[in-house]
């Protein structure tokens, strides 16, 4: 049996502590993977660490309901998708941050002046 995990989309949320929570949807399979955590590495600046899917138990400790070997192809693929989703989320946040701090009227005036200059 072959299973196609190619059609998927992520859902990323970021907590106030900087932890990203990733939910990977695989709609053609009717399946999703929830509880993937991605955090900044404490050892290597700028590096992200991906934790296997887990939930907090009644004691507030992270517990996995199922596990993968670190070299398992499925886990490596899910990890790659989670990292890609977090990076895209950060890229989008940067763009929106730039737009929020942009002087729209000044940028429009500048663009109009450039266009008028090229037309003459």
N, C-alpha and C positions, 0 to 999 in steps of 0.2 A: 504494500500500500504506500502510495506517495501522498504527502500532505504539502500543500502549497501555502507557505507562510508569507508569500510575496505581497499580497494585498493586505496592508495594515495601516493603521494610523495611531499616533501617540496622543496622550493627554498628559500635560505636564502642569504641576502646581508647585509653587515654591513657598516654603514655610518662612516664618519670621526669623528663624535661626539659620536660614540659607540652605536648608535641605530641600532637594528637589524630589518630588514623588512622581513616578512615571507609571502610567497605566497604558499598556499596549493592547490595542484592539485589533482583532483578526476577524472582521465581520463575515467573510465567506465561510469561515469555520465555525462561527457562532461561539467564539472563544476570546477571552481576554486574560492578560496577565497583569495583576494589580499588586502594588506594594513594593515596586522596585525603588530603592532609595539611591540617590546620587548626591555625593557631598564633595567638597574640596578636600584634597589630600592634606593631612597635617604634616606629612614628610616632604612632599614635593610640591612646591608652590606652582600653581597654575594647572595642576593635574587633578582630574576628577576620579573618584573611587565609586564603583557601582556595587551595591549590596544586593544579594539575591532577594527575591520576593519574600516579604515577611509581614506579619501583623503584630500589633502589641497585644499581649495577653492581659489578664486581669491584674497582674502585678506590674504592668507597665514595661515588661521586657519584650524584646523583639523575638518572635518565634516563627520558624518557617513551617509551612504545612507540607511542603515537598521540597526536595533538594536536587541539585545537579552537581555532577563532578565539575571541577573548574575547567576541565578540558572538553566538556560535553559541547558538541556543535550547536545544539539548541540554546544552551546557556550563552555561548559566545555570540550567537546571533542576537539574542534578546539584549545582551549587554551592549552590543554595537548599536542596536536600535535605540536603546535608552540614552546612550551618550550622544547620538545624533539628535535626538529630540531635545535634550537639554541645551546643546549648542545652538540649535535653531531657535529655541525659546530665548536664549541670551541675545542672539543676533536681533531678533524681533524686538526685544526690550530695548536694545540700544537704539534702534531706528525710532521707536516711539518716544524714547527719551530725547533724542535729537529733535524730533518734531515738536515736542512739548516746549522746548526751550528756544524754538525758532521764532523770529519776528516775521510772521507771514506777510504782512503788508510790505515790509522792506524787501523781502525776497521776491515778491510779485513785481514791485516797482523796478527792481534790478533786472528781472527777466524781461519786462516790457521794454526797458531802455535798450537792452541788448538786441532785442528783436527789431526795434525801430532803427537802431544803428546799422543793422545788417540790411534792412530794407532800403535805406537811402544810398 
